Amino acid sequence: MATPAQWLAGARPRTLPAAIVPVAVGTGVAAAYGGVVWWRALTALFVALALQVGVNYANDYSDGVRGTDDRRVGPLRLVGSGVARPREVFGAAMLCFLAAAVAGLALVVATGAWWLLLVGAAAIAAAWFYTGGSRPYGYRALGEVSVFVFFGLVAVAGTTYVQLEWLPWTAVAAAVPCGLLSCALLVVNNLRDLRTDAAAGKRTMAVVLGDVRTRTLYTACLLLPFAIALVLVPWRPFAALAVLAIPLALAPVRAVRTGAVGPALITTLQQTGRVQLAFGALFTAGLAL
């Protein structure tokens, strides 16, 4: 039996900024239009967190039963390490998806926007088929595309919509840097696992691009959000506050650009999460003011 600490590690808490930040930013946009509804914002946060943890457990299960995680250098994997049985991890993933679906349904009922059911179903399907099923798209270099869409565009725009019940263009614009920062987390994670993923036949974008170009992609995903925040200044002047988080980006960019590999990139993943959280907090405040 896995211990509670091992289940927590399997949930990959370092990836949770990818769920928290877009909901915060979407709420910041809603605040700018005087339409914050706190229970809806918190419910949207619960949905995002449940989906993030769910996809982490689903990834653990699917990679574990395929043997992809047998020689990992990263944090604990429940199935790959043998501390939990595959059906237990599968059940945990399904429980998370069910929780996200129930909470999402409450938002659908509150807004009367029944088309959101399709969005929610697509999000759950994307979470499962990232590494699940017979043809997982995460093995075909499409993981970053899905992350950008669902932890960027859908999460930010969806959070704004369920509070305002309409969608301002600034929500879509603000979603772009959020999506890029979420992609940065995945890119550095896949950079760390590049060799073992390639050996296991898992063709992530890092495997397809190769080491050098993956490092360039990571740098772009981490730094472009600051430029986008400045582009929004004519409409939301305080969006420039996000630039104050740039110093936190220097260390992870330096590590990636100077060739950090393997376990050294675990620290870079943590630093990337801190950049995302700091950027998200400052960007949210700037959009709301």
Secondary structure, DSSP 8 states (H G I E B T S, - for coil): ---HHHHHHHT-GGGTHHHHHHHHHHHHHHHHTT---HHHHHHHHHHHHHHHHHHHHHHHHHHHHHTTTTT--SS--HHHHTSS-HHHHHHHHHHHHHHHHHHHHHHHHHHT-TTHHHHHHHHHHHHHHTT-SSS-GGGBT-HHHHHHIIIIIIHHHHHHHHHHSS--HHHHHHHHHHHHHHHHHHHHHHHHTHHHHHHHT-B-HHHHH-HHHHHHHHHHHHHHHHHHHHHTTTTSGGGGGGGGGHHHHHHHHHHHHTT--TTHHHHHHHHHHHHHHHHHHHHHHHHH-
